[in-house]
Amino acid sequence: MWRLSSALLLLSFPGCFSIQGPASVRGPENGSVTIRCRYSSRWQMYNKYWCRGADWSTCRVLIRTRGSEKEKKSGRLSLRDNWRDNSLLVTMEMLTQNDTDTYWCGIEKFGTDRGTRIKVTVYSGKDTMSSKMLSTMPTMDSNAYVMSSDLHKRTHYLLLVFVKVPVLLILAGVVLWLKGSTQKVSEEEWRHTFCSNLDSELTVKDIAP
C-alpha cells in the first residue's frame, strides 16, 4: 500500500521524492550488475555517490561524482550521472559473494543527504547450473516414458497378431473338435467362443500400463 501511494505521489508531484531506485537487484558471481537510481531535476548538479552499509547515517562511500556527467571509476565500480533523464547509473563488476549487502544511492547536500536503499544479492553460478539441470530432468524422463510406452504398445500388437491370434484359433479348433465328437456345435456357438477369447485379449491389452 505504501509503495502504491509513493508511486502515485511521484507521478503527481515529480519533486516530492529526492531519489529513488529498485528495492533489490541480483547479479551472478564473477558477472556484473547495473543499478539505475532516478532523482528530481532539482538535484541535477549536486554530487551523487554510492555507499555501502545497512545504516544510512554510517554507510561507507565507495565512489562519488563531482557535479558533472563525467563517468567515475574506482576498481570494480563505475558511476555515471545522466542529467538528460535525471538518473544515476551504478555498475558493479566481477561480483563476489562478499558483495552481497545493503547499498545506497545518495545525493550530497547541505545538511542531511538524500538517499535510497538497495539490496544487492550475488548468486552462485553453480546454483544456477543446478537449477537448470533440475528443470530439464522431468522433460527427459517424460520423453523416455513416452518412448517406452509406445514401444510396449507396438510389441503387444505384434504378439497379438502373430502369436496370440493363431494360438486362439488353434485352441478354438481343438475345443470345437472335442465338442464335435460328442455333439454337433452350431456355427453361432463357435463364433461366440472365438470372439469372446479375442475380446478378452483386447481388453487385457487396453488396461495394460
Backbone as CSV, one residue per row, in Angstrom:
resi,resn,N_x,N_y,N_z,CA_x,CA_y,CA_z,C_x,C_y,C_z
1,MET,0.828,-1.198,0.000,0.000,0.000,0.000,0.864,1.250,0.000
2,TRP,1.949,1.241,0.808,2.848,2.390,0.885,3.538,2.627,-0.443
3,ARG,3.947,1.515,-1.114,4.623,1.656,-2.405,3.679,2.237,-3.446
4,LEU,2.413,1.810,-3.418,1.434,2.329,-4.365,1.215,3.812,-4.135
5,SER,1.090,4.220,-2.877,0.895,5.628,-2.559,2.102,6.444,-2.991
6,SER,3.307,5.888,-2.782,4.535,6.586,-3.180,4.585,6.786,-4.684
7,ALA,4.201,5.736,-5.423,4.213,5.826,-6.886,3.240,6.887,-7.379
8,LEU,2.053,6.937,-6.778,1.055,7.937,-7.172,1.534,9.346,-6.871
9,LEU,2.170,9.518,-5.717,2.700,10.834,-5.363,3.811,11.251,-6.308
10,LEU,4.652,10.274,-6.691,5.770,10.572,-7.586,5.269,11.019,-8.948
11,LEU,4.185,10.384,-9.433,3.625,10.771,-10.721,2.927,12.122,-10.649
12,SER,2.267,12.382,-9.528,1.509,13.622,-9.383,2.418,14.807,-9.059
13,PHE,3.444,14.555,-8.226,4.363,15.614,-7.798,5.800,15.129,-8.008
14,PRO,6.369,15.343,-9.189,7.706,14.817,-9.500,8.774,15.258,-8.519
15,GLY,8.630,16.399,-7.894,9.642,16.875,-6.968,9.450,16.394,-5.554
16,CYS,8.458,15.521,-5.339,8.140,15.058,-3.986,9.266,14.205,-3.410
17,PHE,9.897,13.372,-4.244,10.967,12.499,-3.777,12.297,12.959,-4.355
18,SER,13.350,12.906,-3.532,14.676,13.335,-3.977,15.294,12.323,-4.916
19,ILE,15.328,11.035,-4.507,15.968,9.991,-5.303,15.318,8.652,-4.984
20,GLN,15.159,7.832,-6.015,14.554,6.513,-5.850,15.280,5.496,-6.726
21,GLY,15.264,4.245,-6.276,15.878,3.157,-7.035,15.157,1.858,-6.754
22,PRO,15.610,0.753,-7.358,14.984,-0.551,-7.108,15.228,-0.997,-5.670
23,ALA,14.260,-1.701,-5.094,14.415,-2.183,-3.714,15.526,-3.225,-3.630
24,SER,15.688,-4.025,-4.677,16.720,-5.067,-4.663,17.114,-5.431,-6.085
25,VAL,18.351,-5.898,-6.237,18.859,-6.381,-7.525,19.679,-7.642,-7.273
26,ARG,19.819,-8.471,-8.329,20.595,-9.704,-8.227,21.586,-9.777,-9.377
27,GLY,22.776,-10.336,-9.091,23.781,-10.495,-10.130,24.548,-11.786,-9.933
28,PRO,25.084,-12.373,-11.025,25.811,-13.646,-10.928,27.235,-13.448,-10.437
29,GLU,27.725,-14.420,-9.720,29.107,-14.390,-9.263,30.045,-14.324,-10.471
30,ASN,31.058,-13.451,-10.388,32.012,-13.184,-11.467,31.388,-12.401,-12.618
31,GLY,30.123,-12.042,-12.483,29.458,-11.244,-13.502,29.355,-9.790,-13.067
32,SER,28.342,-9.093,-13.572,28.160,-7.682,-13.234,26.681,-7.386,-13.015
33,VAL,26.416,-6.251,-12.402,25.046,-5.800,-12.187,25.027,-4.283,-12.327
34,THR,23.957,-3.751,-12.915,23.817,-2.315,-13.105,22.558,-1.833,-12.403
35,ILE,22.695,-0.765,-11.632,21.582,-0.196,-10.873,21.332,1.219,-11.365
36,ARG,20.072,1.523,-11.632,19.705,2.875,-12.066,18.834,3.531,-10.990
37,CYS,19.311,4.659,-10.469,18.544,5.442,-9.498,18.093,6.735,-10.176
38,ARG,16.857,7.130,-9.955,16.325,8.346,-10.560,16.091,9.404,-9.480
39,TYR,16.305,10.661,-9.863,16.164,11.742,-8.897,15.398,12.910,-9.524
40,SER,14.952,13.820,-8.683,14.233,15.002,-9.146,15.207,15.941,-9.857
41,SER,14.707,16.664,-10.859,15.566,17.529,-11.670,16.258,18.616,-10.852
42,ARG,15.733,18.947,-9.708,16.338,19.998,-8.887,17.718,19.596,-8.349
43,TRP,18.008,18.233,-8.389,19.280,17.746,-7.843,20.311,17.415,-8.930
44,GLN,20.083,17.902,-10.146,20.957,17.543,-11.266,22.437,17.818,-10.996
45,MET,22.774,18.989,-10.554,24.173,19.405,-10.460,24.805,19.101,-9.103
46,TYR,24.086,18.385,-8.256,24.639,18.016,-6.958,25.522,16.774,-7.103
47,ASN,26.465,16.612,-6.208,27.295,15.414,-6.183,26.431,14.202,-5.813
48,LYS,26.684,13.094,-6.479,25.979,11.839,-6.175,27.028,10.800,-5.759
49,TYR,26.573,9.780,-5.024,27.527,8.754,-4.597,26.836,7.414,-4.365
50,TRP,27.666,6.396,-4.225,27.236,5.008,-3.970,27.941,4.564,-2.702
51,CYS,27.153,4.222,-1.686,27.764,3.831,-0.417,27.216,2.493,0.067
52,ARG,27.959,1.866,0.966,27.643,0.509,1.426,27.458,0.486,2.937
53,GLY,26.401,-0.226,3.377,26.145,-0.370,4.808,24.667,-0.325,5.107
54,ALA,24.250,-1.094,6.104,22.825,-1.170,6.436,22.294,0.141,7.006
55,ASP,23.145,0.887,7.684,22.730,2.146,8.316,23.077,3.326,7.411
56,TRP,22.078,4.081,7.009,22.279,5.202,6.102,23.231,6.252,6.674
57,SER,23.148,6.493,7.954,23.957,7.558,8.557,25.439,7.194,8.658
58,THR,25.750,5.887,8.580,27.155,5.474,8.740,27.673,4.668,7.554
59,CYS,26.929,4.640,6.447,27.378,3.836,5.303,28.679,4.402,4.734
60,ARG,29.503,3.512,4.148,30.822,3.890,3.650,30.741,4.231,2.169
61,VAL,31.096,5.466,1.817,31.052,5.912,0.424,32.138,5.199,-0.374
62,LEU,31.735,4.526,-1.470,32.667,3.772,-2.312,33.118,4.567,-3.530
63,ILE,32.219,5.385,-4.058,32.529,6.163,-5.252,31.540,7.323,-5.327
64,ARG,31.999,8.492,-5.863,31.109,9.648,-5.967,31.427,10.476,-7.216
65,THR,30.403,11.191,-7.694,30.587,12.119,-8.805,31.022,13.470,-8.248
66,ARG,31.383,14.376,-9.178,31.826,15.702,-8.754,31.031,16.790,-9.470
67,GLY,29.726,16.665,-9.426,28.875,17.696,-10.018,28.960,17.780,-11.515
68,SER,29.219,16.642,-12.178,29.271,16.610,-13.641,28.757,15.266,-14.134
69,GLU,28.617,15.160,-15.471,28.144,13.908,-16.066,29.295,12.962,-16.397
70,LYS,30.493,13.352,-16.121,31.642,12.518,-16.439,31.616,11.236,-15.609
71,GLU,31.836,10.105,-16.283,31.825,8.812,-15.599,33.022,8.696,-14.657
72,LYS,32.743,8.192,-13.466,33.793,7.969,-12.471,34.020,6.470,-12.324
73,LYS,35.275,6.064,-12.163,35.613,4.655,-11.988,36.472,4.492,-10.744
74,SER,36.246,3.382,-10.042,37.046,3.054,-8.867,37.050,1.540,-8.694
75,GLY,38.152,0.910,-9.109,38.234,-0.549,-9.014,37.180,-1.229,-9.866
76,ARG,36.333,-2.006,-9.241,35.284,-2.749,-9.948,33.984,-1.953,-10.071
77,LEU,34.023,-0.674,-9.652,32.823,0.167,-9.664,32.937,1.280,-10.703
78,SER,31.789,1.632,-11.282,31.716,2.808,-12.142,30.412,3.537,-11.845
79,LEU,30.445,4.871,-11.954,29.296,5.707,-11.598,29.128,6.772,-12.676
80,ARG,27.916,6.892,-13.193,27.643,7.867,-14.257,26.365,8.624,-13.937
81,ASP,26.452,9.968,-13.901,25.297,10.826,-13.636,24.785,11.354,-14.966
82,ASN,23.555,11.004,-15.313,22.955,11.409,-16.588,21.915,12.495,-16.324
83,TRP,22.219,13.721,-16.688,21.318,14.837,-16.410,20.133,14.874,-17.373
84,ARG,20.272,14.249,-18.543,19.187,14.293,-19.525,17.942,13.543,-19.047
85,ASP,18.157,12.423,-18.372,16.996,11.693,-17.842,17.008,11.627,-16.319
86,ASN,17.847,12.480,-15.693,17.891,12.569,-14.224,18.073,11.188,-13.583
87,SER,19.144,10.521,-13.964,19.379,9.188,-13.416,20.857,9.007,-13.062
88,LEU,21.078,8.188,-12.063,22.425,7.830,-11.625,22.619,6.355,-11.915
89,LEU,23.644,6.034,-12.715,23.871,4.655,-13.152,25.097,4.089,-12.435
90,VAL,24.877,3.003,-11.671,25.952,2.355,-10.919,26.206,0.968,-11.524
91,THR,27.458,0.639,-11.784,27.815,-0.687,-12.311,28.835,-1.340,-11.392
92,MET,28.529,-2.553,-10.966,29.440,-3.349,-10.147,29.896,-4.542,-10.979
93,GLU,31.206,-4.701,-11.153,31.745,-5.767,-11.997,32.492,-6.811,-11.175
94,MET,32.714,-7.979,-11.814,33.430,-9.094,-11.181,32.900,-9.352,-9.768
95,LEU,31.604,-9.575,-9.701,30.929,-9.742,-8.410,31.443,-10.962,-7.647
96,THR,31.490,-10.838,-6.327,31.819,-11.955,-5.435,30.709,-12.089,-4.405
97,GLN,30.684,-13.213,-3.722,29.677,-13.427,-2.688,29.777,-12.358,-1.596
98,ASN,30.962,-11.850,-1.387,31.177,-10.834,-0.364,30.527,-9.503,-0.714
99,ASP,30.148,-9.326,-1.985,29.497,-8.079,-2.400,28.029,-8.027,-1.993
100,THR,27.468,-9.143,-1.567,26.077,-9.151,-1.118,25.933,-8.287,0.126
101,ASP,25.116,-7.227,0.025,24.985,-6.294,1.152,23.916,-5.250,0.828
102,THR,23.752,-4.304,1.746,22.851,-3.172,1.546,23.667,-1.979,1.055
103,TYR,23.174,-1.326,0.003,23.851,-0.173,-0.586,22.863,0.992,-0.674
104,TRP,23.410,2.174,-1.001,22.585,3.379,-1.108,23.023,4.220,-2.297
105,CYS,22.037,4.730,-3.051,22.281,5.821,-3.988,22.065,7.105,-3.201
106,GLY,23.066,7.981,-3.178,22.964,9.161,-2.348,23.191,10.469,-3.092
107,ILE,22.589,11.533,-2.578,22.789,12.891,-3.082,23.408,13.712,-1.961
108,GLU,24.537,14.306,-2.259,25.245,15.101,-1.258,24.693,16.532,-1.254
109,LYS,24.263,16.999,-0.101,23.685,18.338,0.016,24.009,18.934,1.373
110,PHE,23.751,20.212,1.511,23.964,20.864,2.791,22.935,20.343,3.796
111,GLY,23.395,19.986,4.972,22.501,19.398,5.964,22.485,17.887,5.820
112,THR,21.297,17.303,5.790,21.159,15.847,5.674,21.099,15.414,4.220
113,ASP,21.960,14.460,3.836,21.964,13.955,2.460,20.674,13.199,2.156
114,ARG,20.393,13.089,0.881,19.251,12.298,0.424,19.743,10.945,-0.081
115,GLY,18.954,9.896,0.133,19.388,8.577,-0.323,18.255,7.583,-0.425
116,THR,18.499,6.509,-1.168,17.538,5.416,-1.297,18.273,4.096,-1.144
117,ARG,17.693,3.169,-0.398,18.353,1.905,-0.054,18.102,0.839,-1.116
118,ILE,19.147,0.059,-1.410,19.059,-1.007,-2.415,19.789,-2.245,-1.889
119,LYS,19.126,-3.371,-1.927,19.715,-4.641,-1.512,20.316,-5.340,-2.726
120,VAL,21.630,-5.618,-2.656,22.327,-6.307,-3.745,22.635,-7.736,-3.307
121,THR,22.241,-8.705,-4.124,22.476,-10.124,-3.831,23.273,-10.750,-4.969
122,VAL,24.344,-11.424,-4.610,25.170,-12.126,-5.599,24.893,-13.621,-5.471
123,TYR,24.470,-14.238,-6.558,24.173,-15.669,-6.529,25.266,-16.454,-7.251
124,SER,25.421,-17.711,-6.839,26.467,-18.563,-7.389,26.083,-19.093,-8.755
125,GLY,27.060,-19.149,-9.665,26.809,-19.716,-10.982,26.501,-21.194,-10.916
126,LYS,27.078,-21.905,-9.903,26.811,-23.336,-9.727,25.361,-23.572,-9.372
127,ASP,24.792,-22.683,-8.536,23.381,-22.818,-8.164,22.498,-22.670,-9.391
128,THR,22.849,-21.737,-10.278,22.073,-21.538,-11.495,22.137,-22.757,-12.393
129,MET,23.345,-23.360,-12.523,23.513,-24.548,-13.361,22.715,-25.716,-12.802
130,SER,22.730,-25.871,-11.466,21.985,-26.959,-10.841,20.493,-26.796,-11.075
131,SER,20.010,-25.541,-10.982,18.593,-25.283,-11.194,18.187,-25.620,-12.619
132,LYS,19.064,-25.263,-13.605,18.749,-25.568,-14.995,18.718,-27.068,-15.244
133,MET,19.660,-27.800,-14.620,19.695,-29.249,-14.788,18.449,-29.889,-14.211
134,LEU,18.040,-29.413,-13.031,16.844,-29.969,-12.400,15.603,-29.668,-13.211
135,SER,15.575,-28.466,-13.827,14.393,-28.083,-14.596,14.263,-28.900,-15.878
136,THR,15.397,-29.418,-16.414,15.326,-30.200,-17.647,15.135,-31.689,-17.400
137,MET,15.411,-32.152,-16.182,15.295,-33.582,-15.893,13.887,-34.135,-16.086
138,PRO,12.814,-33.472,-15.596,11.477,-34.025,-15.792,11.132,-34.191,-17.263
139,THR,11.587,-33.259,-18.127,11.299,-33.355,-19.556,11.955,-34.590,-20.160
140,MET,13.206,-34.850,-19.759,13.919,-36.021,-20.274,13.232,-37.304,-19.827
141,ASP,12.848,-37.383,-18.553,12.187,-38.575,-18.042,10.848,-38.783,-18.722
142,SER,10.130,-37.675,-18.963,8.822,-37.765,-19.593,8.945,-38.303,-21.012
143,ASN,9.926,-37.808,-21.766,10.127,-38.297,-23.124,10.491,-39.773,-23.140
144,ALA,11.350,-40.167,-22.199,11.753,-41.569,-22.127,10.558,-42.459,-21.819
145,TYR,9.673,-41.957,-20.934,8.491,-42.739,-20.578,7.572,-42.903,-21.785
146,VAL,7.377,-41.809,-22.563,6.506,-41.877,-23.740,7.058,-42.858,-24.759
147,MET,8.388,-42.819,-24.997,9.006,-43.741,-25.956,8.856,-45.178,-25.495
148,SER,9.060,-45.426,-24.195,8.922,-46.777,-23.656,7.489,-47.272,-23.791
149,SER,6.525,-46.370,-23.529,5.122,-46.756,-23.623,4.742,-47.116,-25.061
150,ASP,5.208,-46.306,-26.039,4.912,-46.594,-27.448,5.514,-47.928,-27.876
151,LEU,6.744,-48.205,-27.440,7.398,-49.462,-27.789,6.639,-50.648,-27.209
152,HIS,6.153,-50.471,-25.983,5.400,-51.549,-25.348,4.116,-51.843,-26.125
153,LYS,3.429,-50.782,-26.581,2.183,-50.984,-27.325,2.440,-51.704,-28.651
154,ARG,3.513,-51.279,-29.374,3.827,-51.924,-30.651,4.138,-53.414,-30.456
155,THR,4.934,-53.694,-29.421,5.294,-55.084,-29.143,4.053,-55.919,-28.850
156,HIS,3.123,-55.343,-28.096,1.912,-56.078,-27.745,1.055,-56.369,-28.985
157,TYR,0.947,-55.392,-29.903,0.180,-55.610,-31.119,0.804,-56.717,-31.985
158,LEU,2.139,-56.707,-32.085,2.819,-57.743,-32.871,2.571,-59.131,-32.284
159,LEU,2.670,-59.221,-30.949,2.408,-60.510,-30.305,0.965,-60.933,-30.521
160,LEU,0.049,-59.983,-30.484,-1.373,-60.285,-30.645,-1.656,-60.842,-32.037
161,VAL,-1.040,-60.213,-33.071,-1.328,-60.594,-34.454,-0.644,-61.896,-34.838
162,PHE,0.645,-62.048,-34.471,1.429,-63.178,-34.966,1.492,-64.378,-34.021
163,VAL,1.123,-64.182,-32.760,1.230,-65.290,-31.807,-0.113,-65.614,-31.175
164,LYS,-0.715,-64.612,-30.539,-1.906,-64.894,-29.735,-3.118,-65.268,-30.579
165,VAL,-3.327,-64.555,-31.709,-4.491,-64.875,-32.545,-4.389,-66.282,-33.130
166,PRO,-3.231,-66.666,-33.719,-3.127,-68.059,-34.215,-3.336,-69.095,-33.115
167,VAL,-2.777,-68.833,-31.925,-2.954,-69.777,-30.816,-4.425,-69.893,-30.452
168,LEU,-5.121,-68.737,-30.418,-6.556,-68.770,-30.104,-7.334,-69.573,-31.153
169,LEU,-6.948,-69.415,-32.424,-7.630,-70.162,-33.481,-7.422,-71.673,-33.316
170,ILE,-6.182,-72.030,-32.976,-5.890,-73.454,-32.771,-6.679,-74.002,-31.593
171,LEU,-6.678,-73.240,-30.478,-7.416,-73.680,-29.296,-8.905,-73.798,-29.590
172,ALA,-9.409,-72.782,-30.320,-10.838,-72.848,-30.651,-11.137,-74.072,-31.509
173,GLY,-10.222,-74.378,-32.453,-10.427,-75.555,-33.298,-10.406,-76.837,-32.497
174,VAL,-9.449,-76.916,-31.526,-9.378,-78.111,-30.683,-10.643,-78.266,-29.868
175,VAL,-11.099,-77.161,-29.287,-12.323,-77.226,-28.457,-13.500,-77.686,-29.296
176,LEU,-13.621,-77.105,-30.491,-14.753,-77.494,-31.353,-14.648,-78.952,-31.802
177,TRP,-13.403,-79.397,-32.050,-13.232,-80.796,-32.463,-13.637,-81.745,-31.351
178,LEU,-13.223,-81.387,-30.087,-13.597,-82.221,-28.951,-15.096,-82.227,-28.739
179,LYS,-15.701,-81.059,-28.865,-17.153,-80.994,-28.689,-17.867,-81.726,-29.811
180,GLY,-17.274,-81.636,-31.047,-17.916,-82.279,-32.195,-17.951,-83.789,-32.064
181,SER,-17.016,-84.322,-31.250,-17.010,-85.775,-31.075,-18.182,-86.246,-30.246
182,THR,-18.785,-85.397,-29.459,-19.912,-85.791,-28.604,-21.204,-85.164,-29.054
183,GLN,-21.110,-83.912,-29.583,-22.318,-83.239,-30.044,-21.965,-82.239,-31.137
184,LYS,-22.917,-81.937,-31.948,-22.708,-81.002,-33.046,-22.751,-79.577,-32.499
185,VAL,-21.749,-78.840,-32.866,-21.683,-77.453,-32.385,-22.128,-76.540,-33.513
186,SER,-23.019,-75.622,-33.201,-23.532,-74.699,-34.209,-22.478,-73.659,-34.584
187,GLU,-22.635,-73.088,-35.750,-21.687,-72.051,-36.212,-21.710,-70.844,-35.297
188,GLU,-22.902,-70.522,-34.773,-23.016,-69.372,-33.887,-22.227,-69.589,-32.601
189,GLU,-22.238,-70.786,-32.058,-21.507,-71.072,-30.820,-20.002,-70.987,-31.047
190,TRP,-19.526,-71.489,-32.194,-18.090,-71.406,-32.498,-17.642,-69.950,-32.610
191,ARG,-18.485,-69.172,-33.302,-18.161,-67.751,-33.466,-18.164,-67.043,-32.119
192,HIS,-19.091,-67.390,-31.242,-19.172,-66.761,-29.924,-17.932,-67.101,-29.077
193,THR,-17.483,-68.355,-29.168,-16.311,-68.773,-28.401,-15.059,-68.029,-28.859
194,PHE,-14.867,-67.950,-30.171,-13.679,-67.283,-30.692,-13.680,-65.795,-30.376
195,CYS,-14.843,-65.159,-30.574,-14.930,-63.706,-30.346,-14.745,-63.365,-28.877
196,SER,-15.240,-64.223,-27.988,-15.088,-63.981,-26.552,-13.624,-64.015,-26.153
197,ASN,-12.891,-65.017,-26.649,-11.471,-65.125,-26.328,-10.676,-63.942,-26.882
198,LEU,-10.989,-63.580,-28.126,-10.278,-62.457,-28.742,-10.585,-61.160,-28.021
199,ASP,-11.859,-60.979,-27.662,-12.248,-59.765,-26.942,-11.551,-59.684,-25.592
200,SER,-11.358,-60.827,-24.941,-10.668,-60.861,-23.651,-9.229,-60.388,-23.801
201,GLU,-8.553,-60.819,-24.892,-7.172,-60.403,-25.122,-7.073,-58.906,-25.372
202,LEU,-8.027,-58.392,-26.166,-8.008,-56.943,-26.453,-8.260,-56.131,-25.202
203,THR,-9.132,-56.651,-24.323,-9.413,-55.936,-23.071,-8.182,-55.891,-22.182
204,VAL,-7.456,-56.986,-22.100,-6.205,-57.014,-21.307,-5.198,-56.045,-21.870
205,LYS,-5.130,-55.943,-23.205,-4.197,-55.025,-23.843,-4.532,-53.574,-23.532
206,ASP,-5.833,-53.251,-23.522,-6.268,-51.865,-23.276,-5.979,-51.408,-21.861
207,ILE,-6.118,-52.294,-20.893,-5.928,-51.868,-19.497,-4.493,-52.040,-19.047
208,ALA,-3.629,-52.665,-19.899,-2.222,-52.851,-19.522,-1.538,-51.505,-19.477
209,PRO,-0.618,-51.277,-18.511,0.074,-49.980,-18.415,0.970,-49.744,-19.604
